[in-house]
């Protein structure tokens, strides 16, 4: 498996969380944070992201989508899929 160079362990941990954490409420409840549509994250950006870890992850996903960096999550998603037999 190819390692992602994110410049720091905490950054890598956040990318792993984006792929494995599910939205706990709202229109996209149950969706992985990394799969939430961009328009929903834009709406939250304008409204204000939630406080705490969830808000930080949603803001990070917004920035990833804004800058076209979704490819960074692909190897992590593949690892998740293999772990769950999907």
Order of alpha helices (4+ residues) and beta strands (2+ residues): alpha-alpha-alpha-alpha
